[in-house]
Amino acid sequence: MAATTQSSFNAIRNDILQRRFKPVYLFMGEESYFIDVLTDLLSDTVLTETEKDFNMLTFYGVDADVNLIIASARRFPMMAKYQLVIVKEAQNLDKFELLDLYAKNPMPSTILVINYKHGSIDKRKAVVKSILKIGEVFESKKLYENQIPTFIQSWLKEKEIGIDEKSAQMLTDFVGNDISKLIPQLQKLEVSLPEGQRRITSELIEKNVGISKDYNNFELQKAIITKNVVAANRIVDYFDKNPKENPMMATIAILFNYFSNLLECFWLPNKDEQSVMNALNMRSAFFVRDYMIGLKNYSAQKVMQIISDLRTFDARSKGVDNISASQGYLLRELIYRIMH
């Protein structure tokens, strides 16, 4: 099975920390966060602060000359074991493919780091094949939303901070899979922890991020799954009064993801917790319980109808076949149709 972005990132990060360096690194992809972290880690690890003065060079693709980059990479370090050459925004570098000339015969005392953001290079290209033979090629893909809670827990664990599954899901529902927006929220929570406390709670999130611990998409989905009509209506009323903080499109996306996964569960030969976990590629049993309850409370036919309704109301929330109904009215009608 192909390695995930997170597992590949962890493996490269561990090698760097153990000072098992490669002569050339190509970090590319849509998710800038992992590219920046690995580049910063190499910048912090390869050279001492004194060594950086003579042995660290940074180029920017938009105004760099590829021949100068190659010539610089072929220099010998001064009073150090390595020299570090970093090429940022390499997607803007003219004649990028010429780096293949260097990758075929790299200097063992140079560590060349190439950052190629907002896209990836075809791995069939000669330059990528050459780097793969002697260095490291890392494709930084956007994480799926169902991978974000695990990322949150992992990021906090490194700082010896705990977080429960509900709180991690609250943050995921609020931010989505945009890590550039997620990290500042996690940093805000880190500095907001009371002295002596090393665990993030839903109360702390409510106070510092602005997500209600009782009125959010996580709690709405839970109310729908358990068919708690009173709780669902209470949350919908809150959403109606706070539409900017609770956009209908975000709610529909979360519910669509749940019911699409639930529909998949109906076709499983075995519908036990482990089978559901495997089918949905889940790492935590915490969320599997939602699907076990959903299998009892909803039929496959009803779920197919719900998915159809979600598509219809998503279109109506964007103005299709809807002249005057407010978001709150549409959401209230949608939730009624789902639960009855």
ROTORPA-593250 format. One record per residue: residue in one letter; x, y, z of N, C-alpha, C in turn. Coordinates in steps of 0.001 Angstrom, whole numbers, plus 500000, padded with zeros to 6 digits. Layout:
aXYZXYZXYZ
...
# end
This chain:
m500854498806500000500000500000500000500890501244500000
a500519502206499207501310503440499101501336504181500429
a502467504775500718502603505522501965501776506795501907
t501201507162503031500426508390503094501365509578503235
t500822510776502993501609511995503175502194512053504579
q501353511756505580501791511846506972502893510842507285
s502752509600506833503759508579507153505081508868506426
s505007509328505164506224509683504437506918510862505107
f506121511851505507506661513020506209507376512589507493
n506737511717508264507328511265509531508641510524509300
a508702509712508245509918508945507957511075509873507576
i510794510854506707511842511806506292512278512651507482
r511308513104508249511604513925509433512516513169510402
n512227511898510621513029511090511539514458510932511023
d514608510708509713515953510586509130516747511882509311
i516097513013509104516778514304509262517221514498510709
l516339514185511631516684514334513054517834513414513452
q517923512255512773519017511313513040520263511646512215
r520182512780511467521276513259510621521644512265509517
r520638511531509043520822510666507885520383511466506659
f521266512327506188520916513274505132521053512653503747
k520261513157502804520367512795501393520967513983500633
p521680513724499522522303514835498800521311515779498131
v520132515249497749519125516092497102517745515747497661
y516989516789498011515598516630498433514705517405497467
l513665516748496979512643517426496194511327517323496951
f510892518442497508509616518507498215508611519203497301
m507547518515496930506592519094495990505171518738496401
g504201519517495892502812519171496156501944520350496525
e500666520049496772499662521078497032499676521575498478
e500117520724499412500089521106500827501437521698501229
s501471523020501387502729523725501681503254523426503080
y502382523088504009502780522935505410503928521937505562
f503770520727505020504783519685505191506086520068504492
i505984520734503341507170521200502612507951522189503475
d507253523151504064507910524170504888508533523582506147
v507835522648506770508357522054508017509648521289507741
l509661520485506691510867519703506380512028520606505979
t511729521656505219512782522594504820513355523312506040
d512476523777506923512939524459508147513750523513509027
l513334522240509045514052521267509867515468521049509332
l515615520958508021516950520842507438517782522094507718
s517141523251507618517833524512507892518334524569509328
d517568523997510240517936524029511662518928522930512043
t518975521854511257519707520657511666521056520482510993
v521148520774509692522362520446508925523573521228509420
l523402522535509622524525523410509967524314524087511313
t525406524419511953525325525249513149525118526696512708
e524753527544513643524544528950513297525820529583512733
t526972529211513258528246529745512763528536529248511351
e528251527976511099528510527385509779527613527971508693
k526429528437509082525484528970508094526020530210507373
d526853530969508036527353532218507445528023531987506095
f528763530883505950529519530621504715528971529449503909
n528055528692504497527682527415503871526185527233503624
m525422528297503714523991528188503448523574529240502424
l522989528786501340522521529670500269521044529408500000
t520284530477499803518860530353499498518561531073498191
f517929530367497272517512530930495984515985530923495909
y515443531848495129514001531894494871513774531725493370
g512928530776493023512742530390491634512407531502490679
v511662532489491140511187533528490238512332534357489649
d513446534498490392514536535331489871515897534633489940
a515896533318490087517151532576490185517551532017488820
d518848531805488651519385531209487431519781529766487735
v519234528824486988519467527414487289520949527050487191
n521664527679486290523095527389486163523883527870487379
l523457529000487961524103529503489173523813528575490355
i522586528038490405522236527083491467523131525852491380
i523297525326490167524141524139489971525594524444490347
a526098525591489911527474525980490223527669526127491730
s526678526702492404526760526883493858526743525536494576
a525927524610494062525839523287494684527133522500494515
r527921522845493501529175522124493255530356522684494059
r530124523732494829531198524274495673531512523320496828
f532673523495497411533013522767498620532629523614499836
p532225522993500925531901523764502132533147524377502752
m532944525449503509534049526119504193533971525832505687
m534989525123506175535097524820507606533831524150508148
a533264523267507345532075522520507756532008521244506934
k531248520282507412531107519011506695530216519165505478
y529178520018505615528203520190504537528033521654504167
q527494521883502972526883523158502655525425522864502289
l524554523814502580523117523654502364522652524677501331
v522054524177500246521532525036499185520026524802499089
i519238525859499316517778525746499308517216526552498141
v516374525910497346515687526582496244514198526635496580
k513710527831496886512300528004497230511502528432495993
e510187528107496011509292528459494889509887527977493560
a510378526738493569511053526195492384510101526002491207
q508796526035491453507832525930490342507956527118489386
n508591528202489861508801529387489023510194529436488392
l510977528387488597512358528375488103512389528056486612
d513021528927485836513157528711484394514171527588484129
k513848526719483196514702525580482812514963524657484007
f513901524379484760513988523515485948514640522170485623
e514346521624484429514814520284484067516334520179484052
l517026521333483930518495521297483908519091520825485237
l518291520850486290518773520336487582519095518851487494
d518596518206486448518923516792486218520430516603486049
l521091517597485460522543517523485263523272517391486594
y522776518124487590523400518036488919523002516747489631
a521716516375489538521216515200490262521911513910489813
k522387513893488571523084512699488075524479512563488680
n525037513652489181526384513622489770526474514648490896
p525762514415492004525727515412493083527009515419493909
m527262516554494549528386516667495484528009515999496799
p528818515088497304528482514427498575528480515382499772
s529142516518499635529201517473500750528146518576500637
t527272518494499623526204519476499454524849518819499690
i523993519522500390522598519094500534521747520117499801
l521148519685498705520320520556497868518853520279498171
v518133521336498541516710521215498894515897522021497884
i514975521349497203514166521995496166512705521992496601
n512147523186496757510732523338497137509905523664495904
y508988522786495560508139522968494375506691522931494855
k506087524115495016504767524204495656503631524351494647
h502409524133495169501161524342494412501058523408493209
g501657522254493308501589521279492233502747520311492330
s502761519330491446503812518319491458504408518152490066
i505627517665490024506297517381488759506010515940488373
d505793515701487118505575514351486606506763513469486999
k506478512398487723507547511528488211508243510755487099
r507689510834485885508350510183484755509454511050484158
k509525512310484580510563513203484058511944512771484550
a512941513022483710514313512577484005514835513151485315
v514541514432485579515067515067486791514525514390488045
v513269513997488024512686513334489192513270511931489348
k513414511217488246513999509874488305515427509914488843
s516175510931488433517562511056488891517621511333490392
i516714512195490868516697512512492304516277511295493108
l515317510519492586514850509315493284515989508313493505
k516942508257492572518041507301492681519001507633493816
i519184508924494083520225509303495051519692510125496233
g518461510580496116517930511480497136516535511110497600
e515754512136497910514408511958498470513427512804497689
v512356512178497210511252512889496569510020512707497443
f509490513814497913508325513785498808507193514585498186
e506057513923497978504884514609497436503934514945498583
s503764516216498825502953516698499948501519516923499478
k500686515917499697499299515997499256498426516594500359
k497332517199499935496351517691500899495786516511501677
l495675516669502984495052515625503785493544515646503565
y492936514459503603491475514394503591490965514831504961
e489707515278504979489176515780506250489163514712507325
n488946513446506934488909512398507956490294512075508512
q491354512657507900492712512478508422493128513609509366
i492357514688509377492739515867510162492708515606511673
p491679514918512225491719514668513683492993513952514121
t493444512964513321494686512257513648495881513200513569
f495883514076512560496961515062512442496985515980513663
i495809516436514100495714517310515277496295516610516499
q495895515367516710496380514619517872497894514426517802
s498401514144516595499844513931516426500625515220516673
w500121516336516128500791517631516287500862518018517761
l499784517805518478499743518156519901500555517186520751
k500570515913520351501307514907521121502789515237521171
e503324515775520060504740516156520033505046517238521054
k504039518004521404504207519063522396503716518614523771
e503481517284523881503030516664525131501707517261525600
i500815517475524622499473517985524903498463516961524401
g497457516667525213496421515716524825495181516429524311
i494349515697523598493058516216523130492142515025522899
d490886515152523281489947514052523078489399514086521652
e488769512980521238488295512853519851487239513888519507
k486356514176520440485299515151520160485906516528519881
s486867516938520689487476518259520514488242518332519200
a488937517241518849489654517213517573488680517316516405
q487533516667516526486541516729515462485897518110515378
m485707518744516523485173520115516528486072521042515717
l487376520942515939488321521777515204488314521442513719
t488207520157513408488161519730512006486935520296511306
d485790520207511966484549520730511379484639522237511163
f485358522910512055485456524375511985486427524826510891
v487564524131510756488629524570509859488633523797508536
g488197522532508564488306521694507383489715521140507261
n490187520925506032491511520332505846492567521360505438
d492296522626505744493256523699505458494225523827506636
i495377523194506514496340523163507626496886524547507935
s496989525411506915497492526767507151496572527549508091
k495293527202508112494358527828509053494296527067510379
l494551525774510301494466524941511503495608525220512481
i496839525323511976498007525479512853497889526702513768
p497491527884513244497338529038514149496325528787515266
q495264528038514967494281527720516005494889526805517063
l495684525834516631496344524935517585497360525697518432
q498078526614517797499055527414518540498356528318519554
k497207528849519167496433529687520078495976528871521297
l495547527643521042495106526775522142496282526385523034
e497444526169522415498633525791523187499001526860524209
v499020528116523772499393529194524690498264529540525652
s497054529071525365495905529371526223495722528354527343
l496497527283527314496354526254528342496665526822529726
p495788526606530689496074527062532059497324526374532602
e497994527026533494499221526467534074498939525112534705
g499761524134534340499607522798534891498657521912534105
q497984522465533104497048521676532302497677521362530947
r497663520090530554498257519677529284497244518918528428
r495993519339528522494960518691527721493968519731527215
i493703519686525913492753520621525306491351520034525392
t490436520823525882489056520392526056488126521201525160
s486888520740525062485902521471524263485617522843524881
e485724522939526199485519524232526865486606525229526483
l487848524747526409488965525616526024488798526078524570
i488332525179523716488098525525522307486996526567522200
e485930526372522951484812527323522919485276528717523327
k486119528774524345486568530055524885487554530768523961
n488452530008523297489553530633522566489431530589521047
v488624529685520524488467529579519074487126530140518627
g486145530074519526484842530629519186483853529608518679
i484145528313518892483202527263518519482428526862519765
s481113526874519670480309526451520802480479524952521031
k480717524557522275480898523136522567479588522362522503
d478488523069522578477178522415522556476441522599521242
y476757523681520527476043523986519280477041524047518125
n477304522877517565478249522768516454477847521586515579
n478522521450514453478160520388513510478380518997514081
f479373518852514954479611517561515600478400517150516421
e477871518093517213476714517785518059475443517620517227
l475320518390516129474155518238515259474156516856514618
q475300516443514109475380515117513506475050514038514529
k475550514192515736475263513222516801473763513155517078
a473109514323517124471661514354517381470900513669516254
i471342513871515017470682513234513870470881511725513912
i472099511296514206472402509857514243471544509156515289
t471415509778516456470656509170517560469169509502517502
k468786510276516479467385510700516284466853511488517482
n467706512354518012467304513242519099466771514529518464
v465479514549518188464865515650517459464960516963518221
v464777516910519523464814518130520342466183518783520261
a467236517975520442468602518509520395468925519051519007
a468513518341517965468786518784516598468125520133516321
n466856520284516732466149521550516503466772522695517286
r467252522387518479467900523419519298469171523930518613
i469941523002518042471179523386517355470871524146516071
v469850523714515341469463524411514107469015525838514418
d468286526023515514467880527374515923469104528239516206
y470102527660516865471335528392517164472052528767515873
f472126527826514936472764528095513649472054529223512913
d470726529225512998469927530243512311470226531640512862
k470510531712514169470804532999514804472275533408514614
n473130532444514237474559532717514049475016532165512703
p474452532660511608474719532062510287476162532219509804
k476836533307510167478207533509509689479164532472510277
e478940532115511545479802531137512198479408529708511846
n478208529532511269477704528190510992477089528131509593
p477887528269508548477347528263507184476714526919506827
m475596526989506120474854525783505787475665524831504910
m476467525384504007477249524531503100478211523630503875
a478778524153504973479691523345505789478933522212506468
t477736522518506961476911521492507605476544520404506616
i476129520789505424475751519812504400476942518925504033
a478122519524503905479317518747503541479625517681504585
i479487518044505855479772517100506939478744515979506958
l477473516334506803476417515319506797476518514419505563
f476882515014504423477028514226503202478141513188503370
n479244513600503986480354512674504223479908511522505119
y479153511836506185478708510787507106477769509803506418
f476734510315505750475735509417505169476281508665503956
s477231509231503241477878508493502145478654507306502698
n479378507543503802480101506448504454479140505418505031
l478031505909505614477048504986506204476449504082505130
l476177504647503950475619503848502861476576502727502471
e477871503043502483478881502025502168478836500875503164
c478528501196504416478498500173505469477393499143505250
f476296499549504612475185498623504406475560497454503499
w476570497645502639476932496585501697478024495671502242
l478470495915503465479514495067504035478966493685504393
p479691492617504099479235491264504483479076491139505998
n480034491727506723479969491763508185479900493213508635
k478949493506509511478747494897509938479195495110511376
d480233494402511810480777494608513147481699495818513133
e482101496268514315482901497495514432484212497408513656
q484895496262513739486184496134513075486035496195511559
s484979495582511036484752495604509589484461497022509109
v483683497771509914483364499155509565484628500012509619
m485448499789510643486711500535510762487597500300509542
n487709499057509133488555498714507996488006499309506699
a486690499210506516486060499684505279486197501194505129
l486101501916506237486146503378506199487543503922506506
n488500502997506659489902503387506891490028504294508115
m489413503865509208489432504646510446490504504113511387
r491130505038512109492158504643513081491623504611514507
s490510505248514730489958505326516086488572504695516120
a488310503934517176486990503317517334485949504337517802
f486403505533518173485490506541518713484369506860517724
f484710507047516446483715507444515458482975506253514854
v483508505044515047482827503866514517481469503690515174
r481383504083516431480108503932517153478986504712516471
d479340505861515880478326506645515163477737505850514001
y478577505075513338478094504293512204477311503062512669
m477706502491513786476949501354514317475536501785514716
i475435502991515314474116503524515681473331503884514422
g474009504470513439473350504836512193472784503636511461
l473511502508511497473022501291510853471731500794511491
k471575501053512786470353500630513489469197501603513263
n469509502898513194468451503915513148468002504296511743
y468787503939510733468442504303509364468561503092508446
s467653502987507488467728501926506483468554502414505292
a468989501474504471469759501846503278468918502719502351
q467631502392502228466745503178501373466606504605501885
k466482504743503207466363506078503804467656506872503600
v468787506213503736470073506898503562470229507394502128
m469821506602501165469883507039499767469003508265499545
q467837508291500211466952509457500110467605510674500760
i468263510468501893468934511567502599470036512161501723
i470815511302501092471895511787500218471320512612499071
s470203512153498528469529512908497469469056514267497985
d468482514275499197468019515535499799469183516487500063
l470297515947500508471463516791500778471937517475499499
r471931516748498394472330517347497116471343518440496707
t470052518147496892469010519118496512469126520396497321
f469281520242498644469320521421499514470649522172499379
d471712521472498999472968522154498713472774523100497527
a472089522614496500471816523454495332470897524619495699
r469875524336496502468939525400496898469626526459497748
s470590526043498584471309527018499416472171527945498572
k472460527510497326473258528319496402472382529075495403
g471038529020495634470141529811494807469415529063493712
v469697527764493559469034526979492519467616526626492969
d466607527012492174465200526762492512464838527316493889
n465437528437494232465146529056495526465195530571495363
i464069531206495575463982532659495386464192533410496696
s463555532942497762463557533753498981463829532995500277
a463875531654500254464047530902501508465418531163502102
s465443531461503400466711531741504082467472530444504345
q468767530586504672469585529420504999469014528680506207
g468574529452507211468005528842508400466754528039508092
y465896528587507241464659527886506857465001526611506096
l465945526702505159466330525529504380466931524444505263
l467790524845506200468416523863507078467376523188507959
r466433523969508462465383523406509308464556522372508525
e464229522713507266463458521783506441464279520530506130
l465567520712505839466436519569505545466533518619506718
i466764519149507901466904518298509084465597517569509371
y464474518229509142463169517574509328463046516385508384
r463412516571507128463295515495506137464227514339506493
i465409514664507013466355513598507384465810512754508541
m465207513405509527464849512719510771463419512180510798
h462662512409509728461285511911509704461045511067508450
# end
